[in-house]
Amino acid sequence: MEILKNIEIIDLALYLKKEKILIIADTHIGYEESLNKQGILIPRTAFKDLVLRTEKILNKLPKLDKIIINGDIKHEFGKISETEWRNTLKFIDCLGKYSNEIIIIKGNHDKILLPIAQKRNMKIVDSFKADSILIIHGDKEPSKENLKQIRTVIIGHEHPAITIRDNSRQEKYKCFLKGKYQKKDLIVQPSFNLVTEGTDISQEKVISPLLNQNLSNFDVFIVSDKIYHFGKLKSFI
């Protein structure tokens, strides 16, 4: 489903059709290990599921020019765990089969990422521009200079989700948001981490400074068996 002209939602990723770029945000590799260390026991199948879901997306597309990981590829803040080392490199190698170049946009969880990037000769950048599209993680506002000639801003970081209620039943779904930021089109990507659904954008406080505004007129695109446009966020509030 197109969320904007030449920008298509494919499962939990965004595809820039003109530029042949796929964007994935917030994989948080190592999150399930972090939970296990805290005594929250969950099956360690998340990484395998992540790879399978990613390959399913990639197999639908032509050879890509670039794959962009829009921040927080790994979970731990101040170190690289053994699991993060191993699985992050495996994930990058998987992506490398489908693209000429992989670019990592630095997220707030990516304080120590350079040793991993150097292993595979990858770029770590604060932002990336594709024509009139600016891709940033979303934990910081872009500078005025960075917004020049930009029509669309794409961010991650927020992990948006929405809860659908039907009488006593309720279920949370990952979702994309589309609205405006400083008169630019703004797209918010859901987390590609498969352990949790994310933050209910209709109920919980936002964390991205780009979303520190009235969100009631933002469009909601739910990710389920396919993509569903559920109208404006105000209908959930």
mmCIF file of the C-alpha atoms, coordinates in Angstrom:
data_MODEL
# 
_entry.id   MODEL 
# 
loop_
_atom_site.group_PDB 
_atom_site.id 
_atom_site.type_symbol 
_atom_site.label_atom_id 
_atom_site.label_alt_id 
_atom_site.label_comp_id 
_atom_site.label_asym_id 
_atom_site.label_entity_id 
_atom_site.label_seq_id 
_atom_site.pdbx_PDB_ins_code 
_atom_site.Cartn_x 
_atom_site.Cartn_y 
_atom_site.Cartn_z 
_atom_site.occupancy 
_atom_site.B_iso_or_equiv 
_atom_site.pdbx_formal_charge 
_atom_site.auth_seq_id 
_atom_site.auth_comp_id 
_atom_site.auth_asym_id 
_atom_site.auth_atom_id 
_atom_site.pdbx_PDB_model_num 
ATOM 1   C CA . MET A 1 1   ? 0.000   0.000   0.000  1.00 0.00 ? 1   MET A CA 1 
ATOM 2   C CA . GLU A 1 2   ? 1.283   3.468   -0.889 1.00 0.00 ? 2   GLU A CA 1 
ATOM 3   C CA . ILE A 1 3   ? 1.437   5.778   2.104  1.00 0.00 ? 3   ILE A CA 1 
ATOM 4   C CA . LEU A 1 4   ? 2.724   8.628   -0.077 1.00 0.00 ? 4   LEU A CA 1 
ATOM 5   C CA . LYS A 1 5   ? 3.533   8.815   -3.756 1.00 0.00 ? 5   LYS A CA 1 
ATOM 6   C CA . ASN A 1 6   ? 6.360   6.359   -4.551 1.00 0.00 ? 6   ASN A CA 1 
ATOM 7   C CA . ILE A 1 7   ? 6.599   5.311   -0.870 1.00 0.00 ? 7   ILE A CA 1 
ATOM 8   C CA . GLU A 1 8   ? 5.094   1.912   -0.192 1.00 0.00 ? 8   GLU A CA 1 
ATOM 9   C CA . ILE A 1 9   ? 4.407   0.081   3.056  1.00 0.00 ? 9   ILE A CA 1 
ATOM 10  C CA . ILE A 1 10  ? 5.534   -3.537  2.802  1.00 0.00 ? 10  ILE A CA 1 
ATOM 11  C CA . ASP A 1 11  ? 4.761   -5.283  6.076  1.00 0.00 ? 11  ASP A CA 1 
ATOM 12  C CA . LEU A 1 12  ? 6.850   -3.455  8.742  1.00 0.00 ? 12  LEU A CA 1 
ATOM 13  C CA . ALA A 1 13  ? 9.174   -1.781  6.224  1.00 0.00 ? 13  ALA A CA 1 
ATOM 14  C CA . LEU A 1 14  ? 9.035   1.165   3.845  1.00 0.00 ? 14  LEU A CA 1 
ATOM 15  C CA . TYR A 1 15  ? 10.048  0.877   0.198  1.00 0.00 ? 15  TYR A CA 1 
ATOM 16  C CA . LEU A 1 16  ? 11.110  3.953   -1.763 1.00 0.00 ? 16  LEU A CA 1 
ATOM 17  C CA . LYS A 1 17  ? 10.187  2.716   -5.220 1.00 0.00 ? 17  LYS A CA 1 
ATOM 18  C CA . LYS A 1 18  ? 11.938  5.379   -7.286 1.00 0.00 ? 18  LYS A CA 1 
ATOM 19  C CA . GLU A 1 19  ? 15.210  5.061   -5.368 1.00 0.00 ? 19  GLU A CA 1 
ATOM 20  C CA . LYS A 1 20  ? 14.989  1.271   -4.778 1.00 0.00 ? 20  LYS A CA 1 
ATOM 21  C CA . ILE A 1 21  ? 15.640  1.741   -1.069 1.00 0.00 ? 21  ILE A CA 1 
ATOM 22  C CA . LEU A 1 22  ? 14.177  -0.355  1.744  1.00 0.00 ? 22  LEU A CA 1 
ATOM 23  C CA . ILE A 1 23  ? 13.949  1.173   5.230  1.00 0.00 ? 23  ILE A CA 1 
ATOM 24  C CA . ILE A 1 24  ? 13.712  -0.900  8.415  1.00 0.00 ? 24  ILE A CA 1 
ATOM 25  C CA . ALA A 1 25  ? 13.595  0.688   11.875 1.00 0.00 ? 25  ALA A CA 1 
ATOM 26  C CA . ASP A 1 26  ? 14.272  -0.437  15.440 1.00 0.00 ? 26  ASP A CA 1 
ATOM 27  C CA . THR A 1 27  ? 15.159  -4.123  15.195 1.00 0.00 ? 27  THR A CA 1 
ATOM 28  C CA . HIS A 1 28  ? 16.605  -4.010  18.758 1.00 0.00 ? 28  HIS A CA 1 
ATOM 29  C CA . ILE A 1 29  ? 18.575  -7.206  18.246 1.00 0.00 ? 29  ILE A CA 1 
ATOM 30  C CA . GLY A 1 30  ? 19.355  -8.692  21.661 1.00 0.00 ? 30  GLY A CA 1 
ATOM 31  C CA . TYR A 1 31  ? 16.174  -7.457  23.343 1.00 0.00 ? 31  TYR A CA 1 
ATOM 32  C CA . GLU A 1 32  ? 14.964  -10.947 24.250 1.00 0.00 ? 32  GLU A CA 1 
ATOM 33  C CA . GLU A 1 33  ? 18.341  -11.703 25.880 1.00 0.00 ? 33  GLU A CA 1 
ATOM 34  C CA . SER A 1 34  ? 18.003  -8.490  27.904 1.00 0.00 ? 34  SER A CA 1 
ATOM 35  C CA . LEU A 1 35  ? 14.551  -9.589  29.088 1.00 0.00 ? 35  LEU A CA 1 
ATOM 36  C CA . ASN A 1 36  ? 15.868  -13.032 30.047 1.00 0.00 ? 36  ASN A CA 1 
ATOM 37  C CA . LYS A 1 37  ? 18.590  -11.409 32.158 1.00 0.00 ? 37  LYS A CA 1 
ATOM 38  C CA . GLN A 1 38  ? 15.877  -9.457  33.965 1.00 0.00 ? 38  GLN A CA 1 
ATOM 39  C CA . GLY A 1 39  ? 14.098  -12.696 34.799 1.00 0.00 ? 39  GLY A CA 1 
ATOM 40  C CA . ILE A 1 40  ? 11.442  -12.331 32.104 1.00 0.00 ? 40  ILE A CA 1 
ATOM 41  C CA . LEU A 1 41  ? 11.662  -15.695 30.397 1.00 0.00 ? 41  LEU A CA 1 
ATOM 42  C CA . ILE A 1 42  ? 10.620  -15.798 26.759 1.00 0.00 ? 42  ILE A CA 1 
ATOM 43  C CA . PRO A 1 43  ? 11.613  -18.283 24.027 1.00 0.00 ? 43  PRO A CA 1 
ATOM 44  C CA . ARG A 1 44  ? 14.683  -17.119 22.135 1.00 0.00 ? 44  ARG A CA 1 
ATOM 45  C CA . THR A 1 45  ? 13.117  -17.373 18.701 1.00 0.00 ? 45  THR A CA 1 
ATOM 46  C CA . ALA A 1 46  ? 12.909  -13.638 18.007 1.00 0.00 ? 46  ALA A CA 1 
ATOM 47  C CA . PHE A 1 47  ? 16.062  -13.411 15.890 1.00 0.00 ? 47  PHE A CA 1 
ATOM 48  C CA . LYS A 1 48  ? 15.084  -16.360 13.693 1.00 0.00 ? 48  LYS A CA 1 
ATOM 49  C CA . ASP A 1 49  ? 11.618  -14.808 13.246 1.00 0.00 ? 49  ASP A CA 1 
ATOM 50  C CA . LEU A 1 50  ? 13.220  -11.443 12.421 1.00 0.00 ? 50  LEU A CA 1 
ATOM 51  C CA . VAL A 1 51  ? 15.354  -12.954 9.644  1.00 0.00 ? 51  VAL A CA 1 
ATOM 52  C CA . LEU A 1 52  ? 12.456  -14.934 8.169  1.00 0.00 ? 52  LEU A CA 1 
ATOM 53  C CA . ARG A 1 53  ? 10.149  -11.916 8.143  1.00 0.00 ? 53  ARG A CA 1 
ATOM 54  C CA . THR A 1 54  ? 12.835  -9.716  6.609  1.00 0.00 ? 54  THR A CA 1 
ATOM 55  C CA . GLU A 1 55  ? 13.605  -12.252 3.872  1.00 0.00 ? 55  GLU A CA 1 
ATOM 56  C CA . LYS A 1 56  ? 9.889   -12.535 3.083  1.00 0.00 ? 56  LYS A CA 1 
ATOM 57  C CA . ILE A 1 57  ? 9.821   -8.777  2.428  1.00 0.00 ? 57  ILE A CA 1 
ATOM 58  C CA . LEU A 1 58  ? 13.063  -8.746  0.459  1.00 0.00 ? 58  LEU A CA 1 
ATOM 59  C CA . ASN A 1 59  ? 11.984  -11.605 -1.780 1.00 0.00 ? 59  ASN A CA 1 
ATOM 60  C CA . LYS A 1 60  ? 9.057   -9.491  -2.999 1.00 0.00 ? 60  LYS A CA 1 
ATOM 61  C CA . LEU A 1 61  ? 11.343  -6.746  -4.277 1.00 0.00 ? 61  LEU A CA 1 
ATOM 62  C CA . PRO A 1 62  ? 13.790  -6.242  -7.136 1.00 0.00 ? 62  PRO A CA 1 
ATOM 63  C CA . LYS A 1 63  ? 17.495  -5.911  -6.369 1.00 0.00 ? 63  LYS A CA 1 
ATOM 64  C CA . LEU A 1 64  ? 17.798  -2.967  -4.019 1.00 0.00 ? 64  LEU A CA 1 
ATOM 65  C CA . ASP A 1 65  ? 20.213  -0.080  -4.353 1.00 0.00 ? 65  ASP A CA 1 
ATOM 66  C CA . LYS A 1 66  ? 20.324  0.443   -0.586 1.00 0.00 ? 66  LYS A CA 1 
ATOM 67  C CA . ILE A 1 67  ? 18.915  -0.936  2.642  1.00 0.00 ? 67  ILE A CA 1 
ATOM 68  C CA . ILE A 1 68  ? 18.699  1.597   5.455  1.00 0.00 ? 68  ILE A CA 1 
ATOM 69  C CA . ILE A 1 69  ? 18.387  0.549   9.082  1.00 0.00 ? 69  ILE A CA 1 
ATOM 70  C CA . ASN A 1 70  ? 16.764  3.556   10.706 1.00 0.00 ? 70  ASN A CA 1 
ATOM 71  C CA . GLY A 1 71  ? 18.331  3.364   14.143 1.00 0.00 ? 71  GLY A CA 1 
ATOM 72  C CA . ASP A 1 72  ? 18.515  0.961   17.094 1.00 0.00 ? 72  ASP A CA 1 
ATOM 73  C CA . ILE A 1 73  ? 19.717  -2.096  15.227 1.00 0.00 ? 73  ILE A CA 1 
ATOM 74  C CA . LYS A 1 74  ? 20.888  -3.459  18.606 1.00 0.00 ? 74  LYS A CA 1 
ATOM 75  C CA . HIS A 1 75  ? 19.320  -3.095  22.039 1.00 0.00 ? 75  HIS A CA 1 
ATOM 76  C CA . GLU A 1 76  ? 21.964  -2.646  24.746 1.00 0.00 ? 76  GLU A CA 1 
ATOM 77  C CA . PHE A 1 77  ? 22.949  0.983   25.417 1.00 0.00 ? 77  PHE A CA 1 
ATOM 78  C CA . GLY A 1 78  ? 26.455  0.831   26.829 1.00 0.00 ? 78  GLY A CA 1 
ATOM 79  C CA . LYS A 1 79  ? 27.922  -2.408  25.526 1.00 0.00 ? 79  LYS A CA 1 
ATOM 80  C CA . ILE A 1 80  ? 27.715  -5.039  22.813 1.00 0.00 ? 80  ILE A CA 1 
ATOM 81  C CA . SER A 1 81  ? 26.599  -8.372  24.224 1.00 0.00 ? 81  SER A CA 1 
ATOM 82  C CA . GLU A 1 82  ? 27.851  -11.634 22.744 1.00 0.00 ? 82  GLU A CA 1 
ATOM 83  C CA . THR A 1 83  ? 24.400  -12.301 21.290 1.00 0.00 ? 83  THR A CA 1 
ATOM 84  C CA . GLU A 1 84  ? 24.280  -8.823  19.735 1.00 0.00 ? 84  GLU A CA 1 
ATOM 85  C CA . TRP A 1 85  ? 27.697  -9.325  18.138 1.00 0.00 ? 85  TRP A CA 1 
ATOM 86  C CA . ARG A 1 86  ? 26.737  -12.647 16.628 1.00 0.00 ? 86  ARG A CA 1 
ATOM 87  C CA . ASN A 1 87  ? 23.165  -11.903 15.539 1.00 0.00 ? 87  ASN A CA 1 
ATOM 88  C CA . THR A 1 88  ? 23.735  -8.357  14.309 1.00 0.00 ? 88  THR A CA 1 
ATOM 89  C CA . LEU A 1 89  ? 26.474  -9.578  11.972 1.00 0.00 ? 89  LEU A CA 1 
ATOM 90  C CA . LYS A 1 90  ? 24.236  -12.436 10.808 1.00 0.00 ? 90  LYS A CA 1 
ATOM 91  C CA . PHE A 1 91  ? 21.422  -10.001 10.105 1.00 0.00 ? 91  PHE A CA 1 
ATOM 92  C CA . ILE A 1 92  ? 23.708  -7.664  8.165  1.00 0.00 ? 92  ILE A CA 1 
ATOM 93  C CA . ASP A 1 93  ? 25.013  -10.598 6.121  1.00 0.00 ? 93  ASP A CA 1 
ATOM 94  C CA . CYS A 1 94  ? 21.426  -11.572 5.335  1.00 0.00 ? 94  CYS A CA 1 
ATOM 95  C CA . LEU A 1 95  ? 20.632  -8.054  4.115  1.00 0.00 ? 95  LEU A CA 1 
ATOM 96  C CA . GLY A 1 96  ? 23.813  -7.987  2.056  1.00 0.00 ? 96  GLY A CA 1 
ATOM 97  C CA . LYS A 1 97  ? 22.443  -10.713 -0.218 1.00 0.00 ? 97  LYS A CA 1 
ATOM 98  C CA . TYR A 1 98  ? 19.733  -8.336  -1.404 1.00 0.00 ? 98  TYR A CA 1 
ATOM 99  C CA . SER A 1 99  ? 21.435  -4.956  -1.683 1.00 0.00 ? 99  SER A CA 1 
ATOM 100 C CA . ASN A 1 100 ? 24.557  -3.227  -2.953 1.00 0.00 ? 100 ASN A CA 1 
ATOM 101 C CA . GLU A 1 101 ? 24.843  -1.080  0.170  1.00 0.00 ? 101 GLU A CA 1 
ATOM 102 C CA . ILE A 1 102 ? 23.649  -1.117  3.798  1.00 0.00 ? 102 ILE A CA 1 
ATOM 103 C CA . ILE A 1 103 ? 23.514  2.131   5.731  1.00 0.00 ? 103 ILE A CA 1 
ATOM 104 C CA . ILE A 1 104 ? 22.867  2.436   9.461  1.00 0.00 ? 104 ILE A CA 1 
ATOM 105 C CA . ILE A 1 105 ? 21.331  5.610   10.841 1.00 0.00 ? 105 ILE A CA 1 
ATOM 106 C CA . LYS A 1 106 ? 22.519  6.036   14.397 1.00 0.00 ? 106 LYS A CA 1 
ATOM 107 C CA . GLY A 1 107 ? 19.770  5.618   16.986 1.00 0.00 ? 107 GLY A CA 1 
ATOM 108 C CA . ASN A 1 108 ? 19.741  6.350   20.697 1.00 0.00 ? 108 ASN A CA 1 
ATOM 109 C CA . HIS A 1 109 ? 20.564  2.678   21.459 1.00 0.00 ? 109 HIS A CA 1 
ATOM 110 C CA . ASP A 1 110 ? 23.525  2.710   19.072 1.00 0.00 ? 110 ASP A CA 1 
ATOM 111 C CA . LYS A 1 111 ? 26.108  4.346   21.340 1.00 0.00 ? 111 LYS A CA 1 
ATOM 112 C CA . ILE A 1 112 ? 28.610  1.555   20.741 1.00 0.00 ? 112 ILE A CA 1 
ATOM 113 C CA . LEU A 1 113 ? 28.098  0.320   17.192 1.00 0.00 ? 113 LEU A CA 1 
ATOM 114 C CA . LEU A 1 114 ? 31.260  1.214   15.302 1.00 0.00 ? 114 LEU A CA 1 
ATOM 115 C CA . PRO A 1 115 ? 33.088  -2.111  15.984 1.00 0.00 ? 115 PRO A CA 1 
ATOM 116 C CA . ILE A 1 116 ? 30.199  -4.023  14.377 1.00 0.00 ? 116 ILE A CA 1 
ATOM 117 C CA . ALA A 1 117 ? 29.960  -1.630  11.419 1.00 0.00 ? 117 ALA A CA 1 
ATOM 118 C CA . GLN A 1 118 ? 33.695  -1.861  10.769 1.00 0.00 ? 118 GLN A CA 1 
ATOM 119 C CA . LYS A 1 119 ? 33.463  -5.650  10.549 1.00 0.00 ? 119 LYS A CA 1 
ATOM 120 C CA . ARG A 1 120 ? 31.278  -5.263  7.445  1.00 0.00 ? 120 ARG A CA 1 
ATOM 121 C CA . ASN A 1 121 ? 32.575  -1.925  6.146  1.00 0.00 ? 121 ASN A CA 1 
ATOM 122 C CA . MET A 1 122 ? 29.241  -0.164  6.652  1.00 0.00 ? 122 MET A CA 1 
ATOM 123 C CA . LYS A 1 123 ? 28.421  3.507   7.009  1.00 0.00 ? 123 LYS A CA 1 
ATOM 124 C CA . ILE A 1 124 ? 26.965  4.903   10.230 1.00 0.00 ? 124 ILE A CA 1 
ATOM 125 C CA . VAL A 1 125 ? 25.318  8.273   9.659  1.00 0.00 ? 125 VAL A CA 1 
ATOM 126 C CA . ASP A 1 126 ? 23.074  10.650  11.586 1.00 0.00 ? 126 ASP A CA 1 
ATOM 127 C CA . SER A 1 127 ? 20.700  11.070  8.654  1.00 0.00 ? 127 SER A CA 1 
ATOM 128 C CA . PHE A 1 128 ? 20.256  10.154  5.012  1.00 0.00 ? 128 PHE A CA 1 
ATOM 129 C CA . LYS A 1 129 ? 18.707  12.097  2.151  1.00 0.00 ? 129 LYS A CA 1 
ATOM 130 C CA . ALA A 1 130 ? 17.119  10.456  -0.875 1.00 0.00 ? 130 ALA A CA 1 
ATOM 131 C CA . ASP A 1 131 ? 16.005  13.176  -3.275 1.00 0.00 ? 131 ASP A CA 1 
ATOM 132 C CA . SER A 1 132 ? 13.481  15.217  -1.230 1.00 0.00 ? 132 SER A CA 1 
ATOM 133 C CA . ILE A 1 133 ? 13.176  12.591  1.546  1.00 0.00 ? 133 ILE A CA 1 
ATOM 134 C CA . LEU A 1 134 ? 15.022  12.910  4.864  1.00 0.00 ? 134 LEU A CA 1 
ATOM 135 C CA . ILE A 1 135 ? 15.474  9.742   6.919  1.00 0.00 ? 135 ILE A CA 1 
ATOM 136 C CA . ILE A 1 136 ? 16.375  10.204  10.592 1.00 0.00 ? 136 ILE A CA 1 
ATOM 137 C CA . HIS A 1 137 ? 15.908  8.069   13.680 1.00 0.00 ? 137 HIS A CA 1 
ATOM 138 C CA . GLY A 1 138 ? 13.608  10.549  15.393 1.00 0.00 ? 138 GLY A CA 1 
ATOM 139 C CA . ASP A 1 139 ? 15.133  10.889  18.861 1.00 0.00 ? 139 ASP A CA 1 
ATOM 140 C CA . LYS A 1 140 ? 16.319  14.389  17.915 1.00 0.00 ? 140 LYS A CA 1 
ATOM 141 C CA . GLU A 1 141 ? 14.792  17.128  15.785 1.00 0.00 ? 141 GLU A CA 1 
ATOM 142 C CA . PRO A 1 142 ? 16.508  17.782  12.448 1.00 0.00 ? 142 PRO A CA 1 
ATOM 143 C CA . SER A 1 143 ? 18.318  21.055  11.925 1.00 0.00 ? 143 SER A CA 1 
ATOM 144 C CA . LYS A 1 144 ? 16.881  23.744  9.670  1.00 0.00 ? 144 LYS A CA 1 
ATOM 145 C CA . GLU A 1 145 ? 19.774  23.090  7.310  1.00 0.00 ? 145 GLU A CA 1 
ATOM 146 C CA . ASN A 1 146 ? 18.860  19.414  7.085  1.00 0.00 ? 146 ASN A CA 1 
ATOM 147 C CA . LEU A 1 147 ? 15.260  20.270  6.218  1.00 0.00 ? 147 LEU A CA 1 
ATOM 148 C CA . LYS A 1 148 ? 16.138  22.420  3.215  1.00 0.00 ? 148 LYS A CA 1 
ATOM 149 C CA . GLN A 1 149 ? 14.613  21.075  -0.020 1.00 0.00 ? 149 GLN A CA 1 
ATOM 150 C CA . ILE A 1 150 ? 12.924  18.306  1.976  1.00 0.00 ? 150 ILE A CA 1 
ATOM 151 C CA . ARG A 1 151 ? 9.289   17.353  1.400  1.00 0.00 ? 151 ARG A CA 1 
ATOM 152 C CA . THR A 1 152 ? 9.075   14.163  3.463  1.00 0.00 ? 152 THR A CA 1 
ATOM 153 C CA . VAL A 1 153 ? 10.642  13.130  6.785  1.00 0.00 ? 153 VAL A CA 1 
ATOM 154 C CA . ILE A 1 154 ? 10.755  9.452   7.814  1.00 0.00 ? 154 ILE A CA 1 
ATOM 155 C CA . ILE A 1 155 ? 11.466  8.487   11.429 1.00 0.00 ? 155 ILE A CA 1 
ATOM 156 C CA . GLY A 1 156 ? 11.484  5.437   13.703 1.00 0.00 ? 156 GLY A CA 1 
ATOM 157 C CA . HIS A 1 157 ? 12.166  5.606   17.454 1.00 0.00 ? 157 HIS A CA 1 
ATOM 158 C CA . GLU A 1 158 ? 8.539   5.913   18.591 1.00 0.00 ? 158 GLU A CA 1 
ATOM 159 C CA . HIS A 1 159 ? 7.513   2.246   18.036 1.00 0.00 ? 159 HIS A CA 1 
ATOM 160 C CA . PRO A 1 160 ? 3.895   3.266   17.298 1.00 0.00 ? 160 PRO A CA 1 
ATOM 161 C CA . ALA A 1 161 ? 1.068   0.814   17.852 1.00 0.00 ? 161 ALA A CA 1 
ATOM 162 C CA . ILE A 1 162 ? -2.681  1.118   18.293 1.00 0.00 ? 162 ILE A CA 1 
ATOM 163 C CA . THR A 1 163 ? -5.205  -0.884  20.313 1.00 0.00 ? 163 THR A CA 1 
ATOM 164 C CA . ILE A 1 164 ? -8.400  -2.029  18.623 1.00 0.00 ? 164 ILE A CA 1 
ATOM 165 C CA . ARG A 1 165 ? -11.275 -2.603  21.044 1.00 0.00 ? 165 ARG A CA 1 
ATOM 166 C CA . ASP A 1 166 ? -14.442 -4.592  20.451 1.00 0.00 ? 166 ASP A CA 1 
ATOM 167 C CA . ASN A 1 167 ? -16.559 -4.684  23.607 1.00 0.00 ? 167 ASN A CA 1 
ATOM 168 C CA . SER A 1 168 ? -14.436 -6.570  26.152 1.00 0.00 ? 168 SER A CA 1 
ATOM 169 C CA . ARG A 1 169 ? -11.879 -7.736  23.586 1.00 0.00 ? 169 ARG A CA 1 
ATOM 170 C CA . GLN A 1 170 ? -8.844  -5.713  22.632 1.00 0.00 ? 170 GLN A CA 1 
ATOM 171 C CA . GLU A 1 171 ? -5.741  -6.308  20.549 1.00 0.00 ? 171 GLU A CA 1 
ATOM 172 C CA . LYS A 1 172 ? -2.691  -4.166  19.914 1.00 0.00 ? 172 LYS A CA 1 
ATOM 173 C CA . TYR A 1 173 ? -1.208  -3.784  16.417 1.00 0.00 ? 173 TYR A CA 1 
ATOM 174 C CA . LYS A 1 174 ? 1.939   -2.175  15.140 1.00 0.00 ? 174 LYS A CA 1 
ATOM 175 C CA . CYS A 1 175 ? 1.149   0.771   12.886 1.00 0.00 ? 175 CYS A CA 1 
ATOM 176 C CA . PHE A 1 176 ? 2.572   3.468   10.635 1.00 0.00 ? 176 PHE A CA 1 
ATOM 177 C CA . LEU A 1 177 ? 1.601   7.076   11.206 1.00 0.00 ? 177 LEU A CA 1 
ATOM 178 C CA . LYS A 1 178 ? 1.387   9.784   8.553  1.00 0.00 ? 178 LYS A CA 1 
ATOM 179 C CA . GLY A 1 179 ? 1.053   13.465  9.402  1.00 0.00 ? 179 GLY A CA 1 
ATOM 180 C CA . LYS A 1 180 ? 2.937   16.722  9.217  1.00 0.00 ? 180 LYS A CA 1 
ATOM 181 C CA . TYR A 1 181 ? 6.083   18.159  10.789 1.00 0.00 ? 181 TYR A CA 1 
ATOM 182 C CA . GLN A 1 182 ? 6.959   21.779  10.054 1.00 0.00 ? 182 GLN A CA 1 
ATOM 183 C CA . LYS A 1 183 ? 4.772   21.596  6.919  1.00 0.00 ? 183 LYS A CA 1 
ATOM 184 C CA . LYS A 1 184 ? 6.644   18.510  5.694  1.00 0.00 ? 184 LYS A CA 1 
ATOM 185 C CA . ASP A 1 185 ? 5.015   15.114  5.296  1.00 0.00 ? 185 ASP A CA 1 
ATOM 186 C CA . LEU A 1 186 ? 6.013   12.958  8.257  1.00 0.00 ? 186 LEU A CA 1 
ATOM 187 C CA . ILE A 1 187 ? 5.978   9.149   8.290  1.00 0.00 ? 187 ILE A CA 1 
ATOM 188 C CA . VAL A 1 188 ? 6.575   7.249   11.543 1.00 0.00 ? 188 VAL A CA 1 
ATOM 189 C CA . GLN A 1 189 ? 7.665   3.624   11.174 1.00 0.00 ? 189 GLN A CA 1 
ATOM 190 C CA . PRO A 1 190 ? 6.774   0.863   13.638 1.00 0.00 ? 190 PRO A CA 1 
ATOM 191 C CA . SER A 1 191 ? 9.465   -1.158  15.340 1.00 0.00 ? 191 SER A CA 1 
ATOM 192 C CA . PHE A 1 192 ? 10.763  -4.203  13.462 1.00 0.00 ? 192 PHE A CA 1 
ATOM 193 C CA . ASN A 1 193 ? 11.403  -5.883  16.798 1.00 0.00 ? 193 ASN A CA 1 
ATOM 194 C CA . LEU A 1 194 ? 8.958   -8.797  16.971 1.00 0.00 ? 194 LEU A CA 1 
ATOM 195 C CA . VAL A 1 195 ? 8.987   -9.372  20.748 1.00 0.00 ? 195 VAL A CA 1 
ATOM 196 C CA . THR A 1 196 ? 6.683   -6.460  21.606 1.00 0.00 ? 196 THR A CA 1 
ATOM 197 C CA . GLU A 1 197 ? 3.960   -4.622  19.706 1.00 0.00 ? 197 GLU A CA 1 
ATOM 198 C CA . GLY A 1 198 ? 5.100   -1.133  20.730 1.00 0.00 ? 198 GLY A CA 1 
ATOM 199 C CA . THR A 1 199 ? 3.645   1.986   22.311 1.00 0.00 ? 199 THR A CA 1 
ATOM 200 C CA . ASP A 1 200 ? -0.082  2.677   22.033 1.00 0.00 ? 200 ASP A CA 1 
ATOM 201 C CA . ILE A 1 201 ? 0.080   6.064   20.381 1.00 0.00 ? 201 ILE A CA 1 
ATOM 202 C CA . SER A 1 202 ? -3.504  6.888   21.392 1.00 0.00 ? 202 SER A CA 1 
ATOM 203 C CA . GLN A 1 203 ? -2.897  6.303   25.121 1.00 0.00 ? 203 GLN A CA 1 
ATOM 204 C CA . GLU A 1 204 ? 0.759   6.774   26.017 1.00 0.00 ? 204 GLU A CA 1 
ATOM 205 C CA . LYS A 1 205 ? 3.051   9.775   26.039 1.00 0.00 ? 205 LYS A CA 1 
ATOM 206 C CA . VAL A 1 206 ? 5.167   10.189  22.898 1.00 0.00 ? 206 VAL A CA 1 
ATOM 207 C CA . ILE A 1 207 ? 8.961   10.192  23.135 1.00 0.00 ? 207 ILE A CA 1 
ATOM 208 C CA . SER A 1 208 ? 9.992   11.644  19.762 1.00 0.00 ? 208 SER A CA 1 
ATOM 209 C CA . PRO A 1 209 ? 10.287  15.448  19.757 1.00 0.00 ? 209 PRO A CA 1 
ATOM 210 C CA . LEU A 1 210 ? 8.899   15.461  16.208 1.00 0.00 ? 210 LEU A CA 1 
ATOM 211 C CA . LEU A 1 211 ? 5.624   14.122  17.614 1.00 0.00 ? 211 LEU A CA 1 
ATOM 212 C CA . ASN A 1 212 ? 5.336   16.676  20.385 1.00 0.00 ? 212 ASN A CA 1 
ATOM 213 C CA . GLN A 1 213 ? 2.254   18.149  18.729 1.00 0.00 ? 213 GLN A CA 1 
ATOM 214 C CA . ASN A 1 214 ? -1.447  17.464  18.233 1.00 0.00 ? 214 ASN A CA 1 
ATOM 215 C CA . LEU A 1 215 ? -1.549  14.049  16.533 1.00 0.00 ? 215 LEU A CA 1 
ATOM 216 C CA . SER A 1 216 ? -5.316  13.727  16.161 1.00 0.00 ? 216 SER A CA 1 
ATOM 217 C CA . ASN A 1 217 ? -5.232  14.253  12.377 1.00 0.00 ? 217 ASN A CA 1 
ATOM 218 C CA . PHE A 1 218 ? -2.408  11.773  11.778 1.00 0.00 ? 218 PHE A CA 1 
ATOM 219 C CA . ASP A 1 219 ? -3.429  8.830   9.596  1.00 0.00 ? 219 ASP A CA 1 
ATOM 220 C CA . VAL A 1 220 ? -3.079  5.332   11.057 1.00 0.00 ? 220 VAL A CA 1 
ATOM 221 C CA . PHE A 1 221 ? -1.983  2.361   8.930  1.00 0.00 ? 221 PHE A CA 1 
ATOM 222 C CA . ILE A 1 222 ? -2.240  -0.918  10.835 1.00 0.00 ? 222 ILE A CA 1 
ATOM 223 C CA . VAL A 1 223 ? 0.052   -3.846  10.037 1.00 0.00 ? 223 VAL A CA 1 
ATOM 224 C CA . SER A 1 224 ? -1.738  -7.191  10.236 1.00 0.00 ? 224 SER A CA 1 
ATOM 225 C CA . ASP A 1 225 ? -2.296  -9.880  7.590  1.00 0.00 ? 225 ASP A CA 1 
ATOM 226 C CA . LYS A 1 226 ? -2.118  -6.894  5.242  1.00 0.00 ? 226 LYS A CA 1 
ATOM 227 C CA . ILE A 1 227 ? -1.977  -3.115  5.623  1.00 0.00 ? 227 ILE A CA 1 
ATOM 228 C CA . TYR A 1 228 ? -5.200  -1.415  6.730  1.00 0.00 ? 228 TYR A CA 1 
ATOM 229 C CA . HIS A 1 229 ? -5.778  2.326   6.589  1.00 0.00 ? 229 HIS A CA 1 
ATOM 230 C CA . PHE A 1 230 ? -7.828  3.000   9.722  1.00 0.00 ? 230 PHE A CA 1 
ATOM 231 C CA . GLY A 1 231 ? -8.365  6.717   9.212  1.00 0.00 ? 231 GLY A CA 1 
ATOM 232 C CA . LYS A 1 232 ? -7.379  9.425   11.684 1.00 0.00 ? 232 LYS A CA 1 
ATOM 233 C CA . LEU A 1 233 ? -5.855  8.872   15.101 1.00 0.00 ? 233 LEU A CA 1 
ATOM 234 C CA . LYS A 1 234 ? -8.620  10.979  16.677 1.00 0.00 ? 234 LYS A CA 1 
ATOM 235 C CA . SER A 1 235 ? -11.065 8.129   16.078 1.00 0.00 ? 235 SER A CA 1 
ATOM 236 C CA . PHE A 1 236 ? -9.089  6.042   18.606 1.00 0.00 ? 236 PHE A CA 1 
ATOM 237 C CA . ILE A 1 237 ? -8.811  8.732   21.283 1.00 0.00 ? 237 ILE A CA 1 
# 
